[in-house]
Amino acid sequence: MNIGNLAKKYGAQSASLSPLTTSQKLDYLKLPTSEISKIKGETFETTWLEIDESHIGTEITIDISDLVGINKEDNFESWFDSLETLKKQDHFTNFSVNSAFEDILTNPNNLAELPRVIAVGDKYYVSGNGRHRLTIAKCLGLRTKSIKVVLLQTVA
């Protein structure tokens, strides 16, 4: 897959479209009220570590339940707060069923498509590529689903 197709597939072209409201995002995700309450209450951690973005990293498999937040200077209090800020519409509009969305996380075409994470102890933080996909995965309740990611850095 070339970079243009990859960008289109994962929403880089959607920035020019009108942003979806939180209500529209929730409608696309078909989240029940009980799940919305759960993600509003689930703590979202933020860390800020300088990493070498040119480092290719190592492909690993993690459980989404071990993903706790983002390596970025954002102050989200929950995964719901992170969901509200997502701008790439394609992640909401291109997948009519959750299984199609799960498929892009569990069966990526190549290393370039994998979300990037860093490990701090036994916790994982999204670091760059993949924030939209992993936030949606957490909100869909895929908490114990094993997914492939690229580990960029480990901090003890």
N, C-alpha and C positions, 0 to 999 in steps of 0.2 A: 504494500500500500504506500503510495507516495505521500509526502508531507501535506500537500493540498487536500487530498482526500481525508487524511487523518484529521486535519484541522476542521474540515467540514463535518466529519463523522462525530467529533467530540465538541462541536459547538462554537468554534472560533468565529464563524461567520454570523452568529446570532447576536453579537453585541450591537449591531446596527438596528435590530428589531426593537419594538416597544417592550419594555420589561414586563414580565409576568407579575401579577400581584401575588401575595402570599396565598390568598384564597385560590387563585388559579393553579398555583403549584400544588397545593394540597389536593385539588380536584384531579389533576393529572396523576398524582401518586396514589389516589384512592385510599388515603389513610383514614382509618376509623377514628372516632373521637378518642377512644381509649389509647390508641397509639400516639396521637397528637399530644395528649397529656403526658405520656411517658417520655417523649423526646423533649418536651418543654422542661421536664424535671431532671433530665440526664445531664450531668455536669460536663462541660466542655473545657478542656485545659488548653492553655496557650503557653508556648515556650518560644524563645527566640535565640537560636544558635546559628552562628555563621557557618555555612557549609560550602564545600567546593562543588558548585553546581555542574562543573565539567566532569566530575567523577562519575563514571558509568554506573557503579554500584553492583550489587549482587541480587539476583532474583531469589526471592524467598516466598513462602506461603505463611500468611498470618490469619488469625481469626479476627473478624471485624470487631468482636467484643474487646480485643486488646488495643484497638484504636481509640485514643482518648482526646485527640484534639489536633491542633495545627501548629506548625513551626512558622509563625508569622506574627507580626505585631498587631493582632486583632484582639479585641476584648469581648468575645462572645461569652455568654453565661451558659448557653445550652446548645445542643445540636440544632434545635429549632431556630435559634438566633442565626446560626450559620446558614441554615436553609433559606431564611428570609433574604439573605444578601446575595444568593446565587444569581448570576446574570445570564448564563448560557441556557437559552430556552430549549435547545435540541435535547438536552438530557431529560426534559419533561415531556416534550412533544413527540419524540421519535420512538418511544417505547410504550406500546399500548398495554403490555402486560409485564408484571414484575419479573417473570422468568427471562424475558428478553434483556432486561437490564442486568439481571444476575449473570447472564451469559457473557456480557462484555467484561465483567469483573473476574469470572472464573475461567474463561477461555479466550484470553486476549490473542490477537494475531501474532504479535511480536513484542520484543522487549521495549520498543519505543512507545507502545501503548500502555504500559504498566504504570499505575500510580507510583509516586515516589514517597518514601517515608524515611524518618529517622527513628532510631530506638534510643530511649532514655530509660535505662534499667529494663523493666519488662513492659514498658508502655511504648506505644507507637504514635507518632505525630505525622500528619500529612506534611510534606515539604515540597511544594511546587506542584507539578503535574498530578492531577487526580483529586483535588479538593472537592470539586463538584460531584464527581462520581461517588467518592467515599462518603460524603455528607448525605447524599441521597440514600446510599446503602444503609447507613446507620438509621436514617429516618424510616426506611422501609421495613426495618426490623430484622435485617439480615445479620444480626449480632453474632451468631455462631458460625456463619458461613466462612469457609476458608477461601481466601482470595490470594492471587499472586500479586506481589508488589516488588519494587526495587528498593532494597535497603541501601541508602546513601551513606549513612554514618551511624555508629553506635557510640553512646556516651554511657559510661558506667554510673 
